Amino acid sequence: MVDFTIVDRVQFSVPADWPVIANNSTSEKTVFAFQIPNAADNGTSDSSNLSIIVTDLRTDQARDAFQKQSPNAESTAQDKQLVEGWACSTFSKIQRSTQTEYVIWDCRRIVADCGVSVRIAWPHLPKNPPDYDGQMETVLSNFLTSVGPFKGLPKSGILRRQDN
């Protein structure tokens, strides 16, 4: 596992074989996106991904804005309980470019003074294992469980990547 620490915000862990496909950080918001390896998507333009957005909510305005945001504007989204303390919803959607059906989960919660939004999406591919949906829900559960508060400054600076 690799631990990520966002200074004065949160920390979380992901498997070491998840490539970072995007990251961006400002004083108000930090975004990370990871690709989740899946042998079934080799040779396709489809992939399983997880993203986390951490927003500083130390002002009343920022906290109110986060709490008023609709967790999901998708009309077919269904609320689901996956991990205690997280508000989650899920839906399926066809990706236009590949005509592949994706399962999407959106989860949100406040951790310390931060609004945390997590999205995971995975394609339904012919070569997926039969229990892939269940495997991915476990991946999401494990990730959500790893998200926690972090106060202070890591020794190496703004972002610490620590291989276990």
N, C-alpha and C positions, 0 to 999 in steps of 0.2 A: 504494500500500500504506500501511497505517496500522500503526505499531509500538506495541505495548503493553508496558509495563514494570511488573512487580510487584516492588516494592522488596525487595531482598535475596532474591529468589526466581528468577524467570525473565522472559524476554521472548519475544514472538512477534509475528508479523505477519499481518494479514488484509487482503483487498481493501477499499478505501475505501468501496465501495458495500454492504458488509455491515452492516445495522443491528444495534446491540447490543440484544438483547431482554431480557437479564437480567444483572445483576452484583451481587456481594455479596463483601465482604472483611472478614475478621477477622484477628487476629494469627496464627491457625493455618491458615486456609484462604481461598483466593480462587476465586471462580467467575465465569466469563464465558460467556454464550450469545449466539450470533449467528444471524441468519436469512440464509440464502444465497439471493440473488435467483434466481428461476426463473420465466420467463414462463408456463410450463405450469401453475403453481399459482394464477395470477390468477383470482379469482372462486371459489376453493375454500377450504376450511378447512385444507387440507394445506400443508405447507411443508418446505423443506430447511433443516436446522439443524446447527450445530456448537457443542459446549460444551467448555470446558476447566476442570478443577478442579485447582488447585495447592495441595498440602498441605505444610506445614512438617514435615520429618522430622528435626529436629535432636535429638530424644530417641530413645533406643533403643526405647522403647515405641511411639512414633509410626511409626518405621521398620519395626518388626516387624509392626505392625497393617497397614500399607500392603502389605508383602510377602506377608502371609497372606490378604489380600482376594482373593476369586475375581475374576478380571478380568471374568467374565460368568457369571451364574447361569443364563442361557438354555441349556437342554439341547441345542438345535439349533446352537449356536454352533460354528464351525469356526475353528481357529487359522489365521491367514494371515500371511505375511511381506510387508510392504509397504515399510517404510523400516527400514534397519539400525538396531538399537538399541531399536526399539519392539516390544513384545509386542502383537499385534493379533488380534482375533477378529471374525467377522462372522456375521450371521444375518438372516433375514427374519421379519417379524411383521406381522400384520394389525392396524391401528389400529381399535379397536372403534367409535369414534364415526363414522368415515367409511367403514369397511370397505375402506380403502385399504391395499395392501401397502407396507411400508416396508423398505428395506435399512438395516441398522444396523451400524456398525463401532465397536468399542471398542478403544482403544489405551492402553497404559500404559508408563511408564518412570520411572526416577529421574534427575533432572537436578540436579546439585550436591546440596543438602540438601533437595530437594523431590520429593514424589511427584506425578507429572503424569498425569492421566487425561483422555483426549479421547474424545468420542463424536460421531459424525456420523450423521445419519439423513436419508434422502430417500425421497419417495414414488414409487411407480411410477404415473405418470399417463399417460392416453392422449395428451396433447400433448407429453410429454417427447421430446427428440430421440432417435433410435435408439441413440446411443452415450452416453446420459446416465449410465449406471452407470460407464462408463470415465472420463467427465469428472469425476464425483464422486470416484472413486478418486484421480485426479490432484490434485483440490482437497485431499483429505485428505493425500496425500503432500507437497504443497507446504507445507501448514500444519505437519505434523509436522517437516519439515526446518527450518522457521523457529523452532521452539521451542529455546531455549538458556538457559544460565545468565545471571543478572545479579546482580552484586554492587555494592553502593554505593547511593547515593541520587540519583535524577534531580533536576535543577536545579529543576523546578517542583513538587516535593513527592512525595506518595505514589504517584500514578499519572501517567504521562506518555503522552499521545496525540500522536504526531508524524506529521503528514502528509508523505509524500514527494512 
